[in-house]
Amino acid sequence: MYDGGMDTVLFVCNDESVSTDILDKLHSAGFGVVGPTPRAATALALTAQTPPTLALVAGDLTGERSASQLAEELMSNWGVRSLIWRDGTLSTGETVTHWAVEGEQLERLRRVFGRDGD
């Protein structure tokens, strides 16, 4: 659960060029980062070992789970809210929003990536 302190981001992405750009932005903004990993199963294992305060899932994942399925599992198992990055746009979930990053965390990420991830 987020307490307003320093954020540690679980970063899940299978595109190396996207990963590099996002990692640079997160580190420059002072976020701690766990990952990147392209697989949801690895992301879940990392979360069990090093609990993040939020997750950023960029693009499609390698493996059986979708980004929204991973977000659902992170929220239900560890209370970790997620943000999905699709095609350079930040998405907090269209229909299932109980797992979405919100409030101060969302605004901080929007400042890092631009309002919509530009």
N, C-alpha and C positions, 0 to 999 in steps of 0.2 A: 504494500500500500504506500502511496506517495505521501511524504510528510513535508514537502516544500523544500527539501534540501537538495544536494547534488544528485543529478540524474545519472544513472547507468543505463545505457541503451543496449538491449539485445538486438543485434543487427543481422537480419536474414535476407540474403540476396544471392542469386546465382549468376549475375552478370558482373564480370571483373571490372569493366570500365565504369559501370554505375557504382559499384562498391567503392572504388578508389575515390571518386568524386564525393560521394556521401560521407565516407570515412574522414576525408580531409575537412569537410564542413563541420561534422560533429566534433572532431578533435579541436578545431579552431575555436569552436563555441564553448569549449570546456566540458563537454560531455565525456563520461567514461564509456567505453564501448566493449561489449562482449561479442565476439564474432569478427568478421562475417562468416556465416555458414549458409550453404545453399539448401540444406535439408531441414524440414520441420523436426524430424526425430532428433537430430543433433541439437537443434535449438532448444528442444524440451530438456535434453540431458544437460546442456549448459546452464539452463535456468535452475535446475535442481542443484547445481554445484555453485553457481555465482548468481544469486538472485538479482535481476535487473529491476529498475523502477518502471521501465516501459519498454515496448518492443517496436522496432521499425522493420516492416516487412516490405521489401522492394521487389516488385514483379512476381512472376510465377516461381514456384518452388520446385526443387528436384525432389521426387518421391511421391508419396500417395496423398498427402494432405494439401489442401488449398490454403491460401493466405488467411482467409476468414476462418477456416477450421483450426489453424494454428492459433489465431487470435482467441478463438473461443476456448481452446484448451489452456492457453496461458492465463486467461481470466479465471476460468473455473478451478484450475489447480493451484495457482499461485497469486491470484489477484493482480496480475500484470496486465495493464491496459496496452492496446496495440494501435499502431498507425500503419496504414497500408499506402505504399507509394506505387502508383500505377502511371506509366507514361509521363513521368515528371510531375505528377499531381499528387498531393497529399489527400488521402481519403480516410475518413473516420468511420465509415460503415454506413451504408444506405438504409438497410432494414434492421440489422442487428447492431445496436449502438451501445449495449451495456458493457462491451469490452473496449470501446473506443477511448483513446487518449482525449482528455478534456481539460478545460481550465488553463491554469498557468503552464502546465507541460505543453499543451497544444500551442499556446501562443508563443512559447519559447522556440518550439520547432518551426513554426511559421516564420519567425524572425530569421532563423538560420537558413531556411530554404526559400524564402520569399513567401508571399501569401498563399500561393497554390503550389509551391514547390519549384518555382522557376529558378 
